Amino acid sequence: MDKIEEAREILKFVGMPKAQQADICCYVLLAMAGIKPDMSWRNATNDWIRIHDIIQFANLNYETSYAENSREAIRKQALHRFRTAALVEDNGKATNSPNYRYRLTEETLELLKHYQSVGWNEIASRYMMYHESLIDIYASKKEMKMMPVKINGDDFKFSSGKHNELQKAIIEEFAPRFAENAECLYVGDTIEKDLVKNVDKLKKLGFEITLHDKMPDVVLYREDKNWIYFIESVTSVGPMDPKRILEITEMTKDVTAGKIFITAFLDFKTYKKFSEELAWDTEVWIAELPAHMIHLNGDKFMGPR
C-alpha cells in the first residue's frame, strides 16, 4: 500500500468523514507528520508548520502541483476539520500572522508512530476510547485563548493574537476616555471576520458597506456630537496613511457626520516604526499610554476636520 492510501486508512480509522479522506487531506496528514514516500510511520514528527510548508512538502515529495492559492482549500477542507477532531492544534496566533502554525497533537503523533506496528491495536483502541475527551480538551484549550470583551453592553470573545488584543484595548480603554457613550458599529475579528456589524446604522449614516478587508478595524459613532471614529488597529501593517484616508473617504463620501481618523498602536515602539507614514490631521492612540493622544495637527483638541 502506498503512503497516500495508508494516510487515507488512518483518517478513515479515526472517523473522519468521506470528504476528509480525499487526497488533499491525505497529503496534509503526510506533510504534518513529515512522512516521505520511503519513510516508516515510526519516524513521524509534529513540528509546527505553515500551510505554505504543507504545499511545498507535498509538491516536492509526492509530485503534486498545489499552487499557493490552494491554501484556503487546505485550511477549510483539511486543517479546520482536523483541528475540530483534535488531530491537529494551532499555536494561537492570529490567522493572518506570518507566525501562524499548525502541528499534530501529541496523541495523534503517538498513534501515527505505531501505525502498522505490533502495538497498533492497543494504541489505536486507547486513542479511540479517549478520542471524544481529546476533542473536548483541545476545544477548551482553544476556548481558553479567547479574550472576553464587552461591546455595546453585550459579551463577545475575540480570538487570541496581538491585533485582537489591541482591538480589545480600543473598545475597553480608548472608547470610554475619548469617545464617551459611543456605540461600536463595526469591529472585525481575525477569525470571525465581522464580529459586530450594525449594517442598518452604518447605512443610515451614509456608509457604503464594503468587503471586510476595506473596512477600518473599528468604527465607533458618538450620537451626541454626531462624530464617527474610524480606527485602524496596527500591529504590523495598515496605519492611517494618506492612501488609507482616501480609501475610507471614498467609502464614506455620503457620510455627513464628522469624521475622525485614528491609528491605534499597542506600544510606543510600534508607533515610532510607523510615525513617518501617518497622515496629517489624524490622531494616534497608544495602548500602553491609554490616557493620552497624539494629534498630528496644530489643534489642541480632537474632533472632525
Beta strands, then each sheet from edge to edge (+ up, - down):
strand 1: 88-90
strand 2: 102-104
strand 3: 147-151
strand 4: 154-158
strand 5: 183-188
strand 6: 194-197
strand 7: 218-222
strand 8: 227-234
strand 9: 258-265
strand 10: 283-286
strand 11: 293-295
sheet 1: 1+ 2-
sheet 2: 3+ 4-
sheet 3: 6+ 5- 7+ 8- 9- 10- 11+
end
